[in-house]
């Protein structure tokens, strides 16, 4: 299949993505408060080689040059997140004017270069002071988050029209409040279930608040998703895959779409009852302008008698002898097509944006160039699947590569490199990778219509 950027149409949104904690650095600069990740990364053994995001890509000091580079590559859309604790150091109360001014400068610099800012309000870096009060397990977070959203809408809504409320709520609740492998490092079913319900309330409430303040805003939210298939044709494996699919892919989007939690296919969600109050079902729903789909792989699932609650296990890629990325995720381009097809069936959402797509592979530095053929191949093959979905009538209208630069990849530290632009963390030197030049050339074709 031969294709170019032209095949997606003139209005298709081509972009790149990043997140505050993963790129900004400046963790104590200019009045910023601590986030849960500032604290979690200081606990020995939690992060690969005990690395942290204190400096990261130093975007806080280098944003002008990074945005100039983005503009030179012809990238017209930039998705980035705001650091809640940079704007409101304690999560509530006093506003930090230097934090507001920083994001004003970033937004204005984007617009100066003809780059459309797409802001994510929450990308996992909860203010530490709120975590001390229960964080996502405390229902008060609906009010805390609402105040934060309202403030961001008032300060930035005159120039920013594209907003994403939450980034991947299943990941920050599951990894942060059940497995304990991400900040804040909590474990246990009660913390997990409480955080699920409160995050689901916040994604809808955040949308309502943004709509009330910024009349012409385009409002969405993003979901992590994996294409789930059963290991065999057995009924037991089919039901196991159905349970995992309900947890990973449906728990947050279906309440937002007005369908309620997928309790029928995942009995575990019946245990949400202690945290659900009268009237909550209506509060969970909000008609987003778009949803962001973030798919990196597929998972093969089998019945398991040794994993209570889910009674399912994932058959790891290395046991299936398939190609993987540095993250040990299977390379399976068809997965993004299947997930776009799935999300297109939620009729309450007008549009789908692929708000993250990318891969970490070993890069080769030679003669001042970074050669990353596997990343280019990955992007090209996934874009073929996105185009297939679009040509079949699915309303997918944007693609954002994760990520613009290499960055801090949470518990994996700096080992996985997802960027179109390489960073030498010792010198902060930037080198555009071969994949970055390929993407630049590809998206420029769409501008020649």
C-alpha positions as CSV (number, residue, x, y, z in Angstrom):
1,X,0.0,0.0,0.0
2,X,1.6,3.3,-1.2
3,X,0.3,6.4,0.5
4,X,1.3,9.9,1.5
5,X,0.2,12.6,3.9
6,X,-2.2,13.9,1.1
7,X,-4.3,10.8,1.5
8,X,-5.5,11.9,5.0
9,X,-7.0,15.2,3.7
10,X,-6.1,18.8,4.4
11,X,-7.9,19.0,7.7
12,X,-6.1,16.1,9.3
13,X,-4.2,17.2,12.4
14,X,-0.5,16.1,12.4
15,X,1.4,16.6,15.7
16,X,3.7,15.5,18.4
17,X,3.1,15.0,22.1
18,X,4.9,15.5,25.4
19,X,4.2,15.7,29.1
20,X,5.3,18.1,31.8
21,X,7.0,15.8,34.3
22,X,8.7,13.9,31.5
23,X,10.2,16.9,29.8
24,X,10.2,20.1,31.8
25,X,12.7,19.7,34.6
26,X,12.9,22.8,36.8
27,X,11.3,20.7,39.5
28,X,11.9,23.4,42.2
29,X,12.1,26.4,39.9
30,X,10.2,29.7,40.4
31,X,7.8,28.6,43.1
32,X,6.8,25.2,41.8
33,X,5.4,22.8,44.4
34,X,6.3,19.1,44.6
35,X,4.3,16.5,42.6
36,X,3.9,12.9,43.5
37,X,6.5,12.1,40.9
38,X,9.0,14.5,42.5
39,X,8.6,12.5,45.7
40,X,8.2,8.9,44.2
41,X,11.4,9.1,42.1
42,X,13.5,9.9,45.2
43,X,12.6,6.5,46.8
44,X,15.4,4.2,46.1
45,X,14.6,1.3,43.8
46,X,11.4,2.7,42.3
47,X,12.9,3.9,39.0
48,X,15.4,2.4,36.7
49,X,18.9,3.2,38.0
50,X,17.2,5.6,40.5
51,X,16.8,8.2,37.8
52,X,14.4,11.1,38.1
53,X,12.8,14.0,36.2
54,X,14.5,16.9,38.1
55,X,16.1,18.1,34.9
56,X,14.7,15.7,32.2
57,X,14.8,17.5,28.8
58,X,15.2,20.9,30.5
59,X,12.2,22.1,28.5
60,X,11.5,24.6,31.2
61,X,14.7,26.5,30.1
62,X,14.9,25.3,26.5
63,X,11.3,25.6,25.3
64,X,12.0,28.4,22.8
65,X,14.6,26.3,20.9
66,X,12.5,23.2,21.0
67,X,9.5,25.0,19.6
68,X,11.7,26.6,16.9
69,X,13.0,23.1,16.0
70,X,9.4,21.8,15.9
71,X,8.4,24.7,13.5
72,X,11.4,24.0,11.2
73,X,10.2,20.4,10.9
74,X,6.8,21.6,9.8
75,X,4.9,20.2,12.8
76,X,1.8,22.3,13.3
77,X,0.2,20.8,16.4
78,X,1.8,20.3,19.8
79,X,0.2,18.3,22.6
80,X,1.7,19.1,26.0
81,X,0.5,19.0,29.6
82,X,0.4,21.6,32.4
83,X,2.0,20.8,35.7
84,X,-0.7,21.3,38.4
85,X,1.9,21.9,41.1
86,X,3.7,24.5,39.0
87,X,0.5,26.5,38.7
88,X,-1.0,25.8,42.2
89,X,2.0,24.6,44.4
90,X,-0.2,22.9,47.1
91,X,-2.9,21.8,44.7
92,X,-5.4,24.2,46.1
93,X,-5.2,27.8,47.3
94,X,-2.4,30.1,46.3
95,X,-1.7,30.4,42.6
96,X,1.9,30.7,41.5
97,X,2.2,33.7,39.1
98,X,5.5,32.5,37.7
99,X,3.9,29.1,36.8
100,X,1.1,31.0,34.9
101,X,3.7,33.1,33.2
102,X,5.7,30.1,32.0
103,X,2.8,28.5,30.3
104,X,1.7,31.9,28.9
105,X,5.2,32.1,27.3
106,X,5.0,28.5,25.9
107,X,1.5,29.1,24.5
108,X,2.5,32.4,22.9
109,X,5.7,30.9,21.4
110,X,3.7,28.1,19.9
111,X,1.3,30.6,18.3
112,X,4.2,32.7,17.1
113,X,5.5,29.7,15.1
114,X,2.1,28.7,13.8
115,X,1.9,25.7,16.1
116,X,-1.5,24.9,17.6
117,X,-1.3,24.1,21.3
118,X,-3.3,21.1,22.5
119,X,-3.2,21.1,26.3
120,X,-3.6,18.1,28.6
121,X,-4.8,19.3,32.0
122,X,-3.6,16.2,33.9
123,X,-0.8,13.9,32.9
124,X,-0.2,12.1,36.2
125,X,1.8,14.6,38.2
126,X,-0.6,15.2,41.1
127,X,0.5,17.8,43.6
128,X,2.1,16.0,46.6
129,X,0.1,18.0,49.1
130,X,-3.1,16.6,47.7
131,X,-1.8,13.1,47.8
132,X,-1.1,13.6,51.5
133,X,-4.9,14.3,51.8
134,X,-5.8,11.1,50.0
135,X,-5.1,12.1,46.4
136,X,-7.4,10.3,43.9
137,X,-8.9,8.2,46.7
138,X,-10.5,11.3,48.3
139,X,-13.7,12.4,46.7
140,X,-12.8,16.0,47.4
141,X,-10.5,15.7,44.4
142,X,-13.5,16.4,42.2
143,X,-13.6,19.9,43.7
144,X,-9.8,20.3,43.8
145,X,-9.6,19.3,40.1
146,X,-12.6,21.4,39.2
147,X,-11.0,24.6,40.7
148,X,-7.7,23.8,38.8
149,X,-9.6,23.3,35.5
150,X,-11.5,26.5,36.0
151,X,-8.3,28.5,36.7
152,X,-6.6,27.1,33.6
153,X,-9.6,27.9,31.4
154,X,-9.6,31.5,32.6
155,X,-5.9,32.1,32.2
156,X,-5.3,30.2,28.9
157,X,-8.7,29.7,27.2
158,X,-8.4,32.9,25.2
159,X,-5.6,31.3,23.1
160,X,-6.0,27.6,23.6
161,X,-9.0,25.9,22.0
162,X,-8.0,22.2,22.2
163,X,-8.2,20.7,25.6
164,X,-7.7,17.1,26.9
165,X,-9.0,16.6,30.4
166,X,-7.1,13.4,31.6
167,X,-4.3,11.3,30.2
168,X,-4.9,7.6,30.4
169,X,-6.8,7.3,33.7
170,X,-6.6,3.5,33.8
171,X,-2.8,3.7,33.8
172,X,-2.4,6.3,36.6
173,X,-5.1,4.6,38.8
174,X,-3.9,1.0,38.1
175,X,-0.1,1.6,38.2
176,X,-0.3,4.2,40.9
177,X,-3.0,3.0,43.3
178,X,-3.2,-0.8,42.7
179,X,0.2,-2.1,41.6
180,X,2.3,0.6,43.2
181,X,4.8,0.7,40.4
182,X,4.0,4.4,39.6
183,X,3.5,7.4,41.8
184,X,2.2,7.7,44.4
185,X,3.1,4.0,44.9
186,X,0.0,2.8,46.6
187,X,-1.3,-0.8,46.5
188,X,-4.6,-2.4,47.1
189,X,-8.0,-2.9,45.7
190,X,-9.8,-0.3,47.8
191,X,-7.4,2.5,46.8
192,X,-7.7,1.4,43.1
193,X,-11.5,1.3,43.1
194,X,-11.8,4.7,44.9
195,X,-9.4,6.3,42.5
196,X,-11.2,4.8,39.4
197,X,-14.6,6.4,40.4
198,X,-13.2,9.7,41.4
199,X,-11.1,10.0,38.1
200,X,-14.2,9.0,36.1
201,X,-16.1,11.8,37.8
202,X,-13.3,14.3,37.2
203,X,-13.0,13.5,33.5
204,X,-16.7,14.5,33.0
205,X,-16.7,17.4,35.5
206,X,-13.6,18.8,33.9
207,X,-15.3,18.8,30.5
208,X,-18.4,20.6,31.9
209,X,-16.3,23.3,33.6
210,X,-14.2,23.9,30.5
211,X,-17.3,24.1,28.4
212,X,-18.8,26.7,30.8
213,X,-15.7,29.0,30.7
214,X,-14.4,28.6,27.2
215,X,-17.4,28.7,24.8
216,X,-15.5,27.8,21.7
217,X,-13.3,25.1,23.2
218,X,-12.8,21.7,21.6
219,X,-12.8,19.3,24.6
220,X,-11.6,15.8,24.7
221,X,-9.9,13.3,27.0
222,X,-7.5,10.4,26.3
223,X,-7.6,6.7,26.9
224,X,-4.9,4.0,26.9
225,X,-6.1,0.9,25.1
226,X,-4.8,-2.5,24.0
227,X,-6.3,-4.8,21.4
228,X,-7.2,-7.9,23.5
229,X,-7.4,-11.4,22.0
230,X,-8.0,-14.8,23.7
231,X,-5.0,-17.2,23.7
232,X,-7.2,-20.0,22.3
233,X,-10.7,-20.7,21.0
234,X,-11.8,-22.0,24.4
235,X,-14.7,-20.4,26.2
236,X,-12.6,-19.9,29.3
237,X,-9.9,-17.9,27.4
238,X,-12.6,-15.9,25.6
239,X,-14.2,-14.9,28.9
240,X,-10.8,-14.1,30.4
241,X,-10.1,-11.8,27.5
242,X,-13.5,-10.2,27.8
243,X,-12.8,-9.3,31.5
244,X,-9.4,-7.8,30.7
245,X,-10.9,-5.9,27.8
246,X,-13.6,-4.5,30.0
247,X,-11.1,-3.4,32.6
248,X,-8.4,-1.9,30.3
249,X,-10.5,-0.5,27.5
250,X,-14.1,0.1,28.7
251,X,-13.9,1.1,32.4
252,X,-13.5,4.9,31.7
253,X,-14.9,5.5,28.3
254,X,-18.3,3.8,28.8
255,X,-19.4,5.9,31.9
256,X,-18.3,9.0,30.0
257,X,-20.5,7.9,27.0
258,X,-23.5,7.5,29.3
259,X,-23.4,3.7,29.4
260,X,-22.3,3.2,33.0
261,X,-19.5,0.9,34.1
262,X,-19.2,-2.4,32.2
263,X,-20.2,-4.4,35.2
264,X,-21.9,-7.1,33.2
265,X,-18.6,-8.2,31.7
266,X,-16.4,-7.4,34.8
267,X,-18.1,-8.3,38.1
268,X,-15.1,-6.7,39.9
269,X,-16.6,-3.3,39.2
270,X,-19.6,-4.2,41.4
271,X,-17.2,-3.4,44.3
272,X,-17.3,0.3,43.3
273,X,-20.5,0.6,45.2
274,X,-19.1,2.1,48.5
275,X,-17.8,5.1,46.6
276,X,-20.8,5.7,44.3
277,X,-23.3,8.2,45.6
278,X,-26.9,9.0,44.4
279,X,-26.8,11.0,41.2
280,X,-23.3,9.9,40.2
281,X,-24.3,8.0,37.1
282,X,-25.5,11.2,35.5
283,X,-22.3,13.0,36.7
284,X,-20.1,10.4,35.0
285,X,-21.3,11.3,31.5
286,X,-20.2,14.2,29.3
287,X,-20.4,14.6,25.5
288,X,-16.8,15.2,24.5
289,X,-16.0,16.8,21.2
290,X,-13.4,14.1,20.6
291,X,-11.7,11.3,22.3
292,X,-8.0,10.6,22.2
293,X,-7.0,7.0,21.5
294,X,-3.5,5.8,22.6
295,X,-2.7,2.3,21.5
296,X,0.8,0.8,21.5
297,X,0.2,-2.9,21.3
298,X,-2.1,-5.9,21.7
299,X,-2.3,-8.4,24.5
300,X,-3.1,-12.1,24.3
301,X,-5.0,-13.3,27.4
302,X,-5.7,-16.8,28.9
303,X,-7.8,-18.0,31.8
304,X,-5.7,-18.3,35.0
305,X,-6.7,-19.9,38.3
306,X,-3.9,-18.2,40.2
307,X,-4.9,-14.6,39.6
308,X,-8.0,-13.8,41.7
309,X,-10.3,-11.0,40.8
310,X,-9.6,-11.2,37.1
311,X,-8.9,-14.9,36.7
312,X,-6.9,-14.1,33.7
313,X,-3.2,-13.7,32.7
314,X,-1.4,-12.0,29.8
315,X,0.8,-14.3,27.7
316,X,3.9,-12.3,27.4
317,X,5.3,-11.5,23.9
318,X,8.6,-13.3,24.6
319,X,6.7,-16.5,25.0
320,X,5.0,-16.0,21.7
321,X,8.2,-15.3,19.7
322,X,7.0,-12.0,18.3
323,X,8.8,-8.7,17.5
324,X,8.8,-6.3,20.5
325,X,10.0,-2.8,21.3
326,X,12.4,-1.8,24.1
327,X,9.3,-1.7,26.4
328,X,8.7,-5.4,25.6
329,X,5.5,-4.5,23.8
330,X,4.5,-6.5,20.8
331,X,4.7,-4.7,17.5
332,X,1.3,-5.3,16.0
333,X,0.2,-2.4,13.7
334,X,-3.3,-3.8,13.2
335,X,-4.1,-3.2,16.8
336,X,-4.6,0.6,16.2
337,X,-7.1,-0.2,13.5
338,X,-9.1,-2.4,15.7
339,X,-9.2,0.1,18.5
340,X,-10.2,2.9,16.2
341,X,-13.0,0.7,15.0
342,X,-14.0,0.0,18.6
343,X,-14.0,3.6,19.7
344,X,-15.9,4.8,16.6
345,X,-18.9,2.8,17.8
346,X,-19.4,5.2,20.7
347,X,-21.9,7.5,19.0
348,X,-21.8,10.2,21.6
349,X,-18.3,11.3,20.5
350,X,-18.0,13.3,17.3
351,X,-14.4,12.6,16.5
352,X,-11.3,10.5,17.3
353,X,-7.8,11.7,17.6
354,X,-4.8,9.4,17.8
355,X,-3.3,11.4,20.7
356,X,-0.3,9.2,21.1
357,X,1.4,6.6,18.9
358,X,5.1,5.6,18.8
359,X,7.7,3.2,19.9
360,X,11.0,2.9,21.7
361,X,13.7,1.1,19.8
362,X,17.5,1.1,20.1
363,X,18.9,4.1,18.2
364,X,22.2,4.1,16.3
365,X,24.4,7.3,16.4
366,X,26.8,7.5,13.5
367,X,28.5,10.5,11.7
368,X,26.3,13.0,13.7
369,X,23.0,11.3,12.6
370,X,20.6,9.1,14.5
371,X,19.5,6.1,12.5
372,X,16.2,4.5,13.7
373,X,14.8,2.6,10.8
374,X,12.6,0.5,13.0
375,X,10.8,3.6,14.4
376,X,10.1,4.9,10.9
377,X,8.8,1.5,9.9
378,X,6.6,1.4,13.0
379,X,5.1,4.9,12.3
380,X,4.6,4.1,8.6
381,X,2.8,0.8,9.3
382,X,0.6,2.3,12.0
383,X,-0.4,5.2,9.8
384,X,-1.4,2.7,7.1
385,X,-3.8,1.2,9.6
386,X,-5.1,4.7,10.6
387,X,-5.7,5.5,6.9
388,X,-7.5,2.2,6.5
389,X,-9.8,3.2,9.3
390,X,-10.4,6.6,7.9
391,X,-11.1,5.3,4.4
392,X,-13.7,2.9,6.0
393,X,-15.6,5.9,7.4
394,X,-14.2,6.1,10.9
395,X,-14.0,9.7,12.0
396,X,-10.3,9.8,12.9
397,X,-8.9,13.2,12.2
398,X,-5.5,13.5,13.9
399,X,-2.3,11.7,14.7
400,X,0.2,12.8,17.4
401,X,3.6,11.0,17.6
402,X,4.8,10.1,21.1
403,X,7.1,11.7,21.5
404,X,8.7,14.9,20.1
405,X,12.0,14.3,22.1
406,X,13.3,11.4,24.1
407,X,12.2,11.9,27.7
408,X,11.8,10.5,31.1
409,X,9.7,7.3,30.7
410,X,8.3,7.0,34.3
411,X,9.5,3.8,36.1
412,X,11.7,2.9,33.1
413,X,13.7,6.1,33.5
414,X,15.7,7.3,30.5
415,X,16.4,3.9,29.0
416,X,13.5,3.8,26.5
417,X,13.8,6.4,23.8
418,X,10.5,7.3,22.0
419,X,11.5,10.6,20.5
420,X,11.7,11.9,16.9
421,X,14.5,14.0,18.3
422,X,17.4,12.5,20.3
423,X,18.6,14.1,23.5
424,X,22.1,13.6,25.0
425,X,21.1,14.1,28.6
426,X,24.6,15.0,29.7
427,X,24.8,18.0,27.3
428,X,21.1,18.5,26.4
429,X,22.2,18.4,22.7
430,X,19.3,17.7,20.3
431,X,19.7,15.7,17.1
432,X,16.7,15.1,14.8
433,X,16.5,11.4,14.1
434,X,15.9,9.9,10.7
435,X,12.4,9.2,11.8
436,X,11.9,12.9,12.6
437,X,13.0,13.9,9.1
438,X,10.7,11.2,7.6
439,X,7.7,12.4,9.6
440,X,8.5,16.0,8.6
441,X,8.5,15.1,5.0
442,X,5.4,12.9,5.3
443,X,3.3,15.6,6.9
444,X,4.5,18.3,4.6
445,X,2.9,16.3,1.8
446,X,-0.6,17.0,3.4
447,X,0.0,20.7,3.1
448,X,0.5,20.5,-0.6
449,X,-3.1,19.7,-1.4
